[in-house]
C-alpha cells in the first residue's frame, strides 16, 4: 500500500510524521517491529502501510488501551482502524504496559516508543535495549526536541526533559512537532 497520511487522531498527524515512520520502515526492512504506546493507531497504521508495501514483516503493538487513566484509545477502535486501512494482517495488538515489557524485553529489528516520554523513560528504555541497539536494531521515540520538552504536561508534572537523558546516544531525526528521535549505536 502506498503511503497516505492516516486520518487518525495523533500528535504526529498534523505534521505527517507518519511519512517519516513509513520511510524508515521501507529503508530498513524490519522483520519485527515492536511498538509501545498505540493511542488511536496512527503510527501503527503508518508503519504497517510500509510493511504492506514490502510484503512482509510484523508489528507487535503494546498499549494499556482502556486501562490507561489518561488519554487513551481502545483496542477495538485501533483494530477497526487497521481493518479500515487493510493492513490488519501485519499487526498484533497486546495489552501490556511499558514496565512489564521492560522486565523482559523481546528481540526486535525496530522499536517505536510513544508513551508520554520523558527523560527517565528514555534512559530506562536504553538500559533495557542497549545490547540490541549495539547489534543493529533501531529505536525510535516520540520527542527529543526542545519544543517537545516544553509541552504543558511536562512542565505541570515537573518531568525531566528528554534532552537531559543521561548516557542515551540519540538524535532528533524529524524536528517537526512533536519530533521523532532515534537512539544511535555508539561509535
C-alpha positions as CSV (number, residue, x, y, z in Angstrom):
1,X,0.0,0.0,0.0
2,X,1.4,3.4,-0.9
3,X,1.5,5.8,1.9
4,X,-1.3,8.2,2.8
5,X,-1.3,10.3,6.0
6,X,-3.6,8.3,8.2
7,X,-6.8,10.1,9.1
8,X,-6.4,9.1,12.8
9,X,-6.1,11.5,15.8
10,X,-2.4,11.8,16.8
11,X,0.1,14.4,17.7
12,X,2.0,13.1,14.7
13,X,-0.9,13.6,12.2
14,X,-0.8,17.4,11.7
15,X,2.9,17.4,10.6
16,X,2.6,14.0,8.9
17,X,5.3,12.2,10.9
18,X,3.8,9.0,9.7
19,X,5.6,9.6,6.4
20,X,8.9,9.6,8.3
21,X,8.0,6.3,10.0
22,X,6.9,4.8,6.7
23,X,10.1,5.8,5.0
24,X,12.3,4.4,7.8
25,X,10.4,1.0,7.6
26,X,10.8,0.9,3.8
27,X,14.5,1.7,4.1
28,X,15.4,-0.7,7.0
29,X,13.0,-3.5,6.1
30,X,12.5,-4.7,9.7
31,X,11.0,-8.2,10.1
32,X,9.7,-7.5,13.6
33,X,8.6,-4.1,14.8
34,X,7.7,-3.5,18.5
35,X,5.6,-0.5,19.2
36,X,4.9,0.6,22.8
37,X,2.2,3.2,23.0
38,X,-0.5,3.0,20.3
39,X,-3.2,5.5,21.3
40,X,-5.6,5.5,18.3
41,X,-3.2,3.7,16.0
42,X,-1.7,6.4,13.8
43,X,1.9,5.3,13.9
44,X,0.9,1.6,13.8
45,X,-1.0,2.2,10.6
46,X,1.8,4.3,9.0
47,X,4.4,1.5,9.7
48,X,2.0,-1.3,8.6
49,X,1.5,0.5,5.3
50,X,5.2,0.2,4.7
51,X,5.2,-3.5,5.7
52,X,2.4,-3.9,3.2
53,X,4.5,-2.2,0.5
54,X,7.4,-4.5,1.4
55,X,5.0,-7.5,1.5
56,X,6.4,-8.9,4.8
57,X,7.1,-8.1,8.5
58,X,5.1,-7.9,11.7
59,X,4.2,-5.3,14.3
60,X,3.6,-6.3,17.9
61,X,1.8,-3.2,19.3
62,X,1.6,-2.8,23.1
63,X,-0.6,-0.4,25.0
64,X,-2.8,-0.3,28.1
65,X,-5.7,0.9,25.9
66,X,-8.8,1.3,28.2
67,X,-6.7,0.7,31.3
68,X,-4.6,3.8,30.9
69,X,-6.0,6.6,33.2
70,X,-5.1,9.5,30.9
71,X,-5.7,10.0,27.2
72,X,-6.1,6.6,25.5
73,X,-7.7,4.7,22.6
74,X,-9.5,1.4,22.8
75,X,-8.2,-1.9,21.4
76,X,-11.4,-2.4,19.4
77,X,-11.1,1.1,17.8
78,X,-7.5,0.5,16.9
79,X,-8.3,-2.9,15.4
80,X,-11.1,-1.2,13.4
81,X,-8.5,1.3,12.0
82,X,-6.2,-1.5,11.0
83,X,-9.0,-3.2,9.1
84,X,-10.2,0.1,7.6
85,X,-6.7,0.6,6.0
86,X,-6.4,-3.1,5.0
87,X,-3.3,-3.8,7.0
88,X,-4.6,-5.7,10.0
89,X,-2.7,-8.9,8.9
90,X,0.6,-7.2,9.8
91,X,-0.3,-6.1,13.4
92,X,-0.9,-7.9,16.7
93,X,-2.4,-5.7,19.4
94,X,-1.4,-6.7,23.0
95,X,-2.5,-5.1,26.3
96,X,0.8,-4.7,28.3
97,X,2.4,-1.7,30.0
98,X,5.9,-0.3,29.4
99,X,7.3,-1.6,32.8
100,X,6.1,-5.1,32.1
101,X,7.7,-5.0,28.7
102,X,11.0,-3.6,30.1
103,X,11.1,-6.5,32.6
104,X,11.5,-8.9,29.7
105,X,12.3,-7.0,26.5
106,X,11.8,-9.1,23.4
107,X,14.0,-9.1,20.3
108,X,13.1,-6.6,17.6
109,X,14.5,-5.0,14.5
110,X,12.8,-1.7,15.0
111,X,11.1,-0.3,18.1
112,X,8.9,2.8,18.3
113,X,8.1,4.2,21.8
114,X,5.3,6.8,22.3
115,X,4.1,6.7,25.9
116,X,4.2,10.3,27.4
117,X,8.0,10.1,27.0
118,X,10.3,12.0,29.4
119,X,14.0,11.8,30.2
120,X,13.8,8.9,32.7
121,X,11.6,6.9,30.3
122,X,14.2,7.2,27.5
123,X,17.0,6.3,30.0
124,X,15.2,3.2,31.2
125,X,14.4,2.1,27.6
126,X,18.0,2.5,26.6
127,X,19.3,0.4,29.5
128,X,16.9,-2.4,28.6
129,X,17.7,-2.4,24.8
130,X,21.3,-1.2,24.6
131,X,22.6,-4.6,23.5
132,X,20.0,-4.8,20.7
133,X,20.9,-1.3,19.6
134,X,24.6,-2.1,19.6
135,X,23.7,-5.2,17.5
136,X,22.0,-3.1,14.9
137,X,18.4,-2.7,16.0
138,X,16.7,0.7,15.6
139,X,14.9,2.5,18.4
140,X,12.7,5.5,17.5
141,X,10.8,7.6,20.1
142,X,8.4,10.5,20.2
143,X,10.1,13.7,21.4
144,X,13.6,14.8,21.8
145,X,13.3,18.4,20.5
146,X,13.4,21.5,22.7
147,X,9.9,22.3,21.7
148,X,8.6,18.9,22.8
149,X,10.4,19.1,26.1
150,X,8.4,22.3,26.9
151,X,4.9,21.0,26.4
152,X,2.4,21.8,29.1
153,X,2.2,18.4,30.8
154,X,6.0,18.2,31.1
155,X,6.1,21.4,33.0
156,X,2.9,20.7,35.0
157,X,4.3,17.4,36.3
158,X,7.9,18.7,36.6
159,X,9.0,15.9,34.2
160,X,12.7,15.6,33.3
161,X,13.4,16.7,29.8
162,X,14.2,14.1,27.2
163,X,17.3,16.2,26.2
164,X,18.6,15.7,29.8
165,X,18.6,11.9,29.4
166,X,21.9,10.7,30.6
167,X,24.0,8.3,28.5
168,X,21.5,7.9,25.7
169,X,23.0,8.5,22.3
170,X,20.0,9.9,20.4
171,X,19.5,12.3,17.6
172,X,16.3,14.1,16.5
173,X,15.6,12.8,13.0
174,X,12.4,14.8,12.4
175,X,12.1,18.1,14.2
176,X,8.5,18.8,13.2
177,X,6.3,18.8,16.4
178,X,6.2,16.7,18.4
179,X,9.5,15.4,16.9
180,X,10.8,12.0,16.3
181,X,14.2,10.8,17.6
182,X,16.4,7.8,17.1
183,X,18.8,6.1,19.5
184,X,22.1,5.5,17.7
185,X,24.7,2.8,18.0
186,X,27.7,4.1,20.0
187,X,30.7,4.7,17.8
